[in-house]
Amino acid sequence: MRASHAELIEREQRFPAGHRLGYPGYAEEMRKLCAEFEADFGPDPLSVNRVIAAFGALPPEAFSEPYRLDAEALERVSHTVQRKYVVRFKNIRRSWARLLEHMPELMVEGGPPRDVLEMSSAHGATLEVLRHFGHRAVGNDYANFLGWRDGPDSRFRDVNGAELSDTVDNHHLNSGDGPVTDWPYKPFIESQGLDVRLFDAGHVPYPFADKSFDSVLCFDAIDHYCHPKDWMTIIGEFTRLARQSVLVILNPVQQHLLTDESYMEPFRAFQSEMRSYRANGFSCIHAGLQRNRLTVFKLMHLG
């Protein structure tokens, strides 16, 4: 038999927060769930295709043509790029779904053109999508060194710390005097005629004037730039460059780092600071989940 309204209220009085141990029991249960949540590397409950289907907005057929790579370019990327990023339409679908979910204002046919900077553009699919909708899309990339062959790891340096191109002369991505002249995704970017600027995103300020872009996007990349204790400095640079919005999506923390409190404590602090962000005229208007983690943060200029 269903409980009456009075019985439901009486039950809540006996078991506050719906737990037999009351609110303290609920809080302990949530603490354990939080630890499980951080360790969960399960896939997103909504696949890319399900997101696109929910919006009823398919990428145009023109995007289904593969990258135009000659034999030399194909040989290069076969040694430097993961196989999953070689299929152009898969890349397009991932970027299309992300923008539909989090930047719908940029996905309007005939909408106002915007100036958009994407940090760490990789294969450039997001730039392709933005260009399709008439936006001026500028990308950034750099040859990240995430412990490559026991070399330096950009994820643990300080912001404005070690200049990686000065320390990895034998990686064959540098001219020898410091500047990066090549990077893994260059063949994809050139095949699509995209505008990508090369600079180390772990060093600020970036080579753009204040308020150069309407929006700044950074997907699965900020953890490559520096240690999480300095990520808010990177966010400050994003808001310096943006006039309207900033969208940041984090990578999930790798499992071997989940027990490293020197990493996790500033990571959690970053999540908290982003949820309550109020600086440079920007405020956080959305904090969301991706890959079962709190990793999505959208800032808007509300001043």
VMD Tcl script that draws the C-alpha trace (Angstrom):
set ca {
  {0.00 0.00 0.00}
  {1.28 3.45 -0.87}
  {2.26 5.65 2.09}
  {0.07 8.64 2.78}
  {1.37 12.18 2.76}
  {1.39 12.20 6.55}
  {3.29 8.91 6.67}
  {5.90 10.24 4.23}
  {6.48 13.29 6.42}
  {6.62 11.12 9.58}
  {9.15 8.81 7.87}
  {11.34 11.77 6.95}
  {11.27 12.92 10.57}
  {12.49 9.49 11.70}
  {15.05 9.12 8.92}
  {16.40 12.57 7.98}
  {17.79 12.74 4.42}
  {16.15 9.38 3.76}
  {18.92 7.46 5.56}
  {18.58 5.15 8.55}
  {21.51 7.01 10.19}
  {20.12 10.41 9.32}
  {22.01 13.17 7.56}
  {25.46 12.04 8.84}
  {24.80 8.63 7.30}
  {23.78 10.26 4.04}
  {26.95 12.39 4.06}
  {29.15 9.32 4.61}
  {27.35 7.46 1.83}
  {27.98 10.39 -0.52}
  {31.66 10.52 0.48}
  {32.04 6.87 -0.54}
  {30.07 7.47 -3.73}
  {32.32 10.43 -4.59}
  {35.39 8.18 -4.29}
  {33.72 5.58 -6.52}
  {32.73 8.32 -8.95}
  {36.32 9.54 -9.34}
  {37.53 6.00 -9.98}
  {34.81 5.22 -12.55}
  {36.22 5.22 -16.08}
  {32.97 4.04 -17.64}
  {31.82 5.42 -20.98}
  {29.36 8.24 -21.35}
  {25.76 6.99 -21.00}
  {24.95 8.99 -24.13}
  {26.96 8.07 -27.18}
  {27.95 10.72 -29.71}
  {25.29 9.49 -32.13}
  {22.61 9.56 -29.40}
  {23.47 13.17 -28.60}
  {23.24 14.13 -32.27}
  {19.97 12.20 -32.64}
  {18.50 13.95 -29.59}
  {19.14 17.31 -31.23}
  {17.95 16.07 -34.62}
  {20.84 17.90 -36.29}
  {23.13 15.73 -38.40}
  {26.51 16.85 -39.74}
  {26.23 17.52 -43.49}
  {27.24 14.77 -45.90}
  {30.22 16.81 -47.13}
  {31.98 16.02 -43.83}
  {31.92 12.30 -44.65}
  {34.76 12.66 -47.16}
  {38.05 11.39 -45.70}
  {41.13 13.52 -45.12}
  {43.07 14.17 -48.29}
  {46.52 12.83 -47.41}
  {49.23 11.94 -49.87}
  {51.44 8.89 -49.28}
  {54.08 10.87 -47.38}
  {51.54 12.51 -45.08}
  {49.80 9.20 -44.45}
  {53.12 7.61 -43.53}
  {53.84 10.43 -41.08}
  {50.51 10.30 -39.27}
  {50.65 6.51 -39.04}
  {53.58 6.96 -36.64}
  {52.34 9.97 -34.66}
  {48.50 9.94 -34.47}
  {46.19 7.44 -32.80}
  {44.17 5.37 -35.27}
  {40.84 6.63 -33.90}
  {41.69 10.17 -35.02}
  {42.41 9.28 -38.64}
  {38.72 8.90 -39.55}
  {37.50 12.40 -40.33}
  {33.76 11.81 -39.87}
  {34.29 10.33 -36.40}
  {36.25 13.44 -35.46}
  {33.52 15.65 -36.89}
  {30.79 13.77 -35.00}
  {32.59 14.15 -31.66}
  {33.08 17.88 -32.15}
  {29.57 18.35 -33.57}
  {27.98 16.67 -30.53}
  {30.04 18.70 -28.04}
  {29.15 21.98 -29.68}
  {25.47 21.05 -29.89}
  {25.42 20.30 -26.16}
  {27.52 23.14 -24.82}
  {27.79 25.90 -27.46}
  {24.41 25.87 -29.25}
  {24.78 29.58 -29.99}
  {27.56 28.66 -32.43}
  {25.54 25.95 -34.19}
  {22.83 28.09 -35.80}
  {22.50 28.16 -39.59}
  {22.61 31.78 -40.68}
  {23.50 32.95 -37.18}
  {25.87 35.85 -36.49}
  {29.50 35.02 -37.28}
  {31.77 34.87 -34.24}
  {35.52 34.93 -33.64}
  {36.44 31.68 -31.91}
  {39.75 30.38 -30.56}
  {40.11 26.66 -29.93}
  {43.08 25.66 -27.83}
  {44.82 22.38 -28.75}
  {42.87 21.82 -31.96}
  {44.50 18.46 -32.78}
  {42.84 17.11 -35.97}
  {40.91 20.37 -36.40}
  {37.38 18.94 -36.56}
  {36.00 21.63 -34.25}
  {37.52 24.31 -36.48}
  {35.90 22.65 -39.50}
  {32.48 22.66 -37.82}
  {32.82 26.30 -36.75}
  {33.89 27.31 -40.25}
  {30.84 25.51 -41.67}
  {28.61 27.82 -39.60}
  {30.41 30.92 -40.86}
  {32.63 31.62 -37.86}
  {36.23 32.79 -38.00}
  {37.90 29.88 -36.28}
  {41.50 30.05 -35.11}
  {43.19 27.04 -33.56}
  {46.23 26.43 -31.42}
  {48.50 23.44 -31.20}
  {51.88 22.40 -29.94}
  {53.95 19.27 -29.67}
  {53.06 18.12 -26.16}
  {55.52 15.88 -24.39}
  {53.63 13.70 -21.95}
  {56.54 11.60 -20.76}
  {57.39 10.61 -24.33}
  {60.26 8.13 -24.14}
  {60.91 9.15 -20.53}
  {61.25 12.78 -21.58}
  {59.70 15.81 -19.84}
  {56.02 15.67 -18.92}
  {54.12 18.92 -19.38}
  {51.33 17.81 -17.02}
  {53.46 18.33 -13.91}
  {55.36 21.53 -14.68}
  {54.51 24.97 -13.32}
  {52.77 27.46 -15.57}
  {55.52 29.38 -17.38}
  {57.83 26.57 -16.30}
  {60.11 24.45 -18.45}
  {59.99 25.41 -22.12}
  {59.59 21.98 -23.65}
  {60.93 22.88 -27.07}
  {64.21 23.86 -25.41}
  {64.63 20.46 -23.78}
  {63.64 17.99 -26.49}
  {65.84 18.77 -29.48}
  {65.87 15.13 -30.57}
  {62.10 14.85 -30.93}
  {62.35 16.09 -34.53}
  {59.53 18.56 -33.96}
  {61.77 21.52 -33.27}
  {64.03 23.58 -35.49}
  {66.85 23.20 -33.00}
  {66.74 26.76 -31.67}
  {63.51 26.41 -29.71}
  {60.41 27.13 -31.82}
  {58.20 24.22 -32.81}
  {58.04 23.94 -36.59}
  {56.07 20.72 -36.90}
  {53.47 18.77 -34.94}
  {51.63 15.44 -35.30}
  {48.36 16.79 -36.75}
  {49.92 19.11 -39.30}
  {48.89 16.95 -42.32}
  {45.22 17.02 -41.26}
  {45.25 20.78 -40.67}
  {46.92 21.53 -43.99}
  {44.60 19.18 -45.90}
  {41.60 21.22 -44.69}
  {43.20 24.66 -44.98}
  {42.65 25.51 -41.31}
  {44.21 28.38 -39.36}
  {46.25 26.92 -36.49}
  {48.85 28.90 -34.53}
  {51.71 27.10 -32.80}
  {52.60 28.15 -29.27}
  {53.04 26.50 -25.89}
  {49.75 26.87 -23.99}
  {51.55 26.32 -20.70}
  {53.17 29.75 -21.10}
  {51.16 32.95 -20.68}
  {50.36 35.44 -22.01}
  {49.30 33.98 -25.34}
  {50.15 35.91 -28.54}
  {46.79 37.68 -28.89}
  {45.51 41.05 -27.72}
  {42.87 41.38 -25.00}
  {39.33 40.43 -26.12}
  {40.47 39.11 -29.50}
  {37.76 36.43 -29.61}
  {34.09 36.08 -28.81}
  {34.63 32.56 -27.44}
  {37.56 30.44 -26.28}
  {37.21 26.64 -26.30}
  {39.51 24.07 -24.71}
  {38.63 20.39 -24.96}
  {40.58 17.62 -23.18}
  {43.74 19.69 -23.10}
  {44.28 21.96 -20.10}
  {45.80 19.08 -18.13}
  {48.54 18.91 -20.79}
  {49.60 22.49 -20.15}
  {50.72 22.44 -16.52}
  {49.98 21.11 -13.03}
  {46.36 21.59 -11.85}
  {47.50 24.01 -9.14}
  {48.13 26.50 -11.98}
  {45.06 25.82 -14.12}
  {43.26 28.91 -12.84}
  {46.09 30.99 -14.32}
  {45.27 29.41 -17.69}
  {41.57 30.17 -17.16}
  {42.50 33.78 -16.46}
  {44.25 33.90 -19.82}
  {41.15 32.46 -21.53}
  {38.95 35.15 -19.98}
  {41.49 37.82 -20.98}
  {41.08 36.78 -24.61}
  {37.31 36.17 -24.64}
  {34.58 38.74 -25.03}
  {31.57 36.48 -24.41}
  {32.22 32.89 -23.36}
  {34.76 30.26 -22.34}
  {34.11 26.52 -22.52}
  {36.53 24.11 -20.84}
  {36.18 20.32 -20.82}
  {38.72 18.38 -18.78}
  {40.15 14.96 -19.40}
  {39.24 12.49 -16.67}
  {42.11 12.01 -14.24}
  {44.19 8.98 -15.10}
  {43.68 6.15 -12.66}
  {47.25 6.07 -11.36}
  {46.88 9.71 -10.23}
  {43.68 9.19 -8.23}
  {45.65 8.33 -5.09}
  {48.17 11.14 -5.56}
  {46.82 13.87 -3.29}
  {49.45 16.34 -4.50}
  {47.59 16.15 -7.82}
  {44.03 15.41 -6.70}
  {43.75 18.13 -4.07}
  {44.40 20.97 -6.56}
  {42.29 19.15 -9.15}
  {39.29 19.17 -6.79}
  {40.04 22.76 -5.83}
  {39.92 23.68 -9.52}
  {36.51 22.02 -9.89}
  {35.20 24.00 -6.93}
  {36.70 27.30 -8.09}
  {35.28 26.86 -11.56}
  {31.77 26.18 -10.24}
  {31.87 29.46 -8.34}
  {33.94 31.43 -10.88}
  {33.52 35.20 -10.67}
  {36.39 37.11 -12.28}
  {37.14 39.40 -15.21}
  {33.41 39.96 -15.69}
  {32.83 36.21 -16.20}
  {30.66 33.84 -14.18}
  {30.15 30.10 -14.37}
  {26.74 29.41 -15.91}
  {27.08 25.65 -16.37}
  {28.98 22.80 -14.71}
  {28.31 19.40 -16.23}
  {29.35 15.79 -16.51}
  {31.20 14.05 -19.28}
  {32.57 10.52 -19.12}
  {30.96 10.26 -15.68}
  {33.04 13.12 -14.28}
  {32.48 16.76 -13.35}
  {34.60 18.03 -16.24}
  {32.50 20.57 -18.16}
  {32.57 24.27 -17.27}
  {31.08 27.15 -19.23}
  {31.82 30.75 -18.30}
  {29.92 33.72 -19.66}
  {30.65 37.42 -19.53}
  {27.72 38.85 -17.59}
  {29.09 42.31 -16.86}
}
mol new
graphics top color blue
foreach p $ca { graphics top sphere $p radius 0.5 }
foreach p [lrange $ca 0 end-1] q [lrange $ca 1 end] { graphics top cylinder $p $q radius 0.2 }
display resetview
